[in-house]
Amino acid sequence: MNRENTSLWNQIEGNWKQLSGEVRKTWGWLTDDEIEEIRGRRDTLVGKIQEHYGIAQEQANRRIDEWAQNLKF
């Protein structure tokens, strides 16, 4: 992850509770408990998306990057 992405992800992690609605809209198969468990940790989100959607890590990362770039803070 480059410096810009690291900074963005730090914002996401810090605002995770406020972003949980966006997470639910984007990845509806994640449960409330899982969203709470993720707590903004990117690696945990990647794993949960892989698990629920049956996709490769690279594809999960790509989807997360697209989602993160479209967030409004």
N, C-alpha and C positions, 0 to 999 in steps of 0.2 A: 504494500500500500504506500503510495507516495505521500508527501507531506500534506498536500491539499486534502487528500482523502482522509488522512489521519485527523486533521483539524475538523473536517466535516463530521467524521465519526465521533469525535469527542463531543461535538454539539449534540449529536443524536443520543449518545449515551447520557449526557446531562439532562436531556429533555425527554427521556424515554417514556415517562408516565404520560406526558402531554401528547406524545406521538403514538400511544397505544391504539387509538382509534384509527389512525392511518395504517398501522400494522394490520389491524383486523380487517380493514377494507381491502388491503392488498393481498394478504395471505389468510383468507377466511378459515382455513382448516386448522390454524393454530388456536389452541384453547386459551382462555384467560389465564389459566395456571401456567401455561408454557410462555405466554407473553411476559408474565411476572417473573418467571424463572430466567428468561433471557436477559432482562434488566439492561438492555442496550449493548450487550456483548455481541459483537459481530460474529465471532466464531460459533457461538451458541445458536445464533439466528441461522447461520448457514447450515448447521447440522439439522436443525428442526425443519427447515425448508426441504433439505434433501430427503429427510425421513418421510415427510408428509406428501411430497409431490413426486418422489421417485426420480429425482434429477441428479446429475453429476455436480460435484463441488464447483467446478468452473462455471456451470450454468447458473447455479444458485448465487455465486458471487456476482455474476453479470446482472442478474435480476435485482440484487440488493443495491448494486451501484446505480442502476437506472432509477430505482425507487428513491435512493438517497439524493441523487442529483435534482430530483423534482420537488423536494421538500421546500416549504417556505417557513423560514424562522422569523 
